[in-house]
């Protein structure tokens, strides 16, 4: 999931969901987009569920070993607490969060 605020001065951003089947490149695409945001010198925060320790405890890792540092969090509410100054928020494996993830994303946008 990729959440980016509007850069036109208004207070509404948008939510982009990257979806597809397993091994379709979702995480790789998320990492690609977030790296571009960093190149643009926007403040980005990246989160993943703390239970996802398949490849790394503190990084989002794609199946082709592309890596970007992230913050593991226990609940969706932690994302709100840790992303207050972010221009863009990336969330990997959003389906593993509690149902509050929907409200959190709407607030961030």
C-alpha positions as CSV (number, residue, x, y, z in Angstrom):
1,X,0.0,0.0,0.0
2,X,1.3,3.4,-1.0
3,X,-0.2,6.5,0.7
4,X,0.8,9.9,-0.6
5,X,-0.5,13.3,0.4
6,X,-1.4,15.8,-2.2
7,X,1.5,18.1,-3.0
8,X,-0.8,20.8,-4.4
9,X,-1.4,22.4,-1.0
10,X,-4.8,20.8,-0.2
11,X,-5.2,18.4,2.7
12,X,-6.2,15.3,0.8
13,X,-3.8,12.7,-0.4
14,X,-4.5,9.4,-2.0
15,X,-4.2,5.7,-1.4
16,X,-2.7,3.3,-3.9
17,X,-3.1,-0.4,-3.4
18,X,-0.7,-2.7,-5.2
19,X,-2.4,-6.1,-5.6
20,X,-1.9,-9.3,-7.5
21,X,-1.3,-13.0,-7.0
22,X,1.7,-14.4,-5.1
23,X,5.0,-13.8,-6.8
24,X,3.5,-11.2,-9.1
25,X,6.0,-8.4,-8.0
26,X,3.8,-6.5,-5.5
27,X,6.6,-5.9,-3.0
28,X,9.1,-5.2,-5.7
29,X,6.8,-2.5,-7.1
30,X,6.2,-1.0,-3.6
31,X,10.0,-0.8,-3.1
32,X,10.5,0.8,-6.5
33,X,7.9,3.5,-5.8
34,X,9.3,4.2,-2.3
35,X,12.8,4.5,-3.6
36,X,11.6,7.1,-6.2
37,X,10.0,9.1,-3.4
38,X,13.3,9.1,-1.5
39,X,15.1,10.3,-4.6
40,X,12.6,13.2,-4.8
41,X,13.7,14.0,-1.2
42,X,10.3,13.6,0.3
43,X,10.1,12.2,3.8
44,X,9.0,8.6,3.6
45,X,8.0,6.1,6.4
46,X,7.8,2.4,5.6
47,X,6.0,-0.1,7.8
48,X,5.5,-3.8,7.9
49,X,3.7,-6.1,10.3
50,X,6.0,-7.2,13.1
51,X,4.8,-10.8,12.5
52,X,6.4,-10.8,9.0
53,X,9.9,-12.0,9.7
54,X,10.3,-14.2,6.6
55,X,13.2,-12.4,5.0
56,X,14.1,-9.7,7.6
57,X,12.8,-8.4,10.9
58,X,13.4,-4.7,9.9
59,X,13.3,-4.5,6.1
60,X,10.8,-5.1,3.4
61,X,12.3,-7.7,1.0
62,X,11.0,-8.8,-2.3
63,X,11.3,-12.3,-3.7
64,X,14.1,-11.1,-6.0
65,X,16.0,-9.8,-2.9
66,X,15.3,-6.1,-3.4
67,X,15.4,-4.5,0.1
68,X,14.3,-1.3,1.7
69,X,14.5,-0.5,5.5
70,X,11.2,-0.5,7.3
71,X,9.7,-0.3,10.8
72,X,8.0,-3.4,12.1
73,X,4.8,-2.5,14.0
74,X,2.4,-4.6,16.0
75,X,-0.9,-2.7,15.2
76,X,-2.2,-0.3,12.6
77,X,-2.5,2.4,15.2
78,X,1.3,2.4,15.7
79,X,1.6,3.5,12.0
80,X,-0.3,6.7,12.9
81,X,2.0,7.4,15.8
82,X,5.2,6.9,13.9
83,X,4.3,8.6,10.6
84,X,3.1,12.0,11.6
85,X,5.8,14.0,9.7
86,X,5.9,11.7,6.7
87,X,5.1,12.9,3.2
88,X,4.6,9.3,2.0
89,X,3.8,6.2,3.9
90,X,4.4,2.7,2.5
91,X,2.8,-0.3,4.1
92,X,3.8,-3.9,3.1
93,X,1.5,-6.9,3.7
94,X,-1.4,-4.7,4.9
95,X,-3.6,-7.8,5.0
96,X,-1.7,-9.0,8.2
97,X,-2.8,-5.9,10.2
98,X,-5.9,-5.6,12.3
99,X,-9.1,-4.2,10.7
100,X,-8.1,-0.7,12.0
101,X,-5.7,-0.5,9.0
102,X,-8.6,0.9,6.9
103,X,-9.2,3.8,9.2
104,X,-5.5,4.5,9.6
105,X,-5.0,4.7,5.8
106,X,-8.0,7.0,5.4
107,X,-6.6,9.3,8.2
108,X,-3.1,9.3,6.6
109,X,-4.5,10.2,3.2
